[in-house]
Amino acid sequence: EPEVTQTPSHQVTQMGQEVILRCVPISNHLYFYWYRQILGQKVEFLVSFYNNEISEKSEIFDDQFSVERPDGSNFTLKIRSTKLEDSAMYFCASLGRLGSYNEQFFGPGTRLTVL
Amino acid sequence: GNSVTQMEGPVTLSEEAFLTINCTYTATGYPSLFWYVQYPGEGLQLLLKATKADDKGSNKGFEATYRKETTSFHLEKGSVQVSDSAVYFCALSNAGNNRKLIWGLGTSLAVNP
């Protein structure tokens, strides 16, 4: 069964450092998403991506964040200068089509710890 | 805007008890509704979904019915097991919002033997 994969599973970084979180969506999917979940809190939408551009982003997704699909298979989230409050689980998801019956498939997540 | 309000936890039940976790939503148009489950230390798994009014989603003994008149999508299970201990998230998506998921706060369920 196809699945979404994410690497690394856990990333520890120093405040102010850049991190890149990687995702490999399901191969024939067209819509891609990043969500984050701060420990013990709700899941929050960060950004959606379609046709090689951002289709929507939340207020959390400021200039420190960027996304890219560099090679047609990977989907990356970059945080340029990490802050303590960026510590969270980051989930990637992909969706085949926008139809109401379709569901997003989630990766296992990357736990980001900013020290 | 779109939002999901979910019953606060934690919920603690004994094995074989009946479970209800309430979820109500606010949305424009006709959203799709979902329940996701997150087992300890794991990612998000789709538990069930419903895409139109009066649809009933079901999986692993869990059920939820899309009630447009009460804007609700309550999760129920007739007899919970210890293995059902997890955090349950209600969520919605809308065609007008690129199908991004809007999430409830999550309800932690602990089932004791």
Interface residues (C-beta under 8 A of the other chain):
Chain A: Y31 Y33 Y35 Q41 K42 V43 E44 F45 S48 Y50 S55 E56 F91 A93 L95 L98 S100 Y101 N102 E103 Q104 F105 F106 G107 P108 G109
Chain B: Y30 S32 F34 E42 G43 L44 Q45 L46 K49 T51 K52 F89 A91 S93 A95 N97 N98 R99 K100 L101 I102 W103 G104 L105 G106
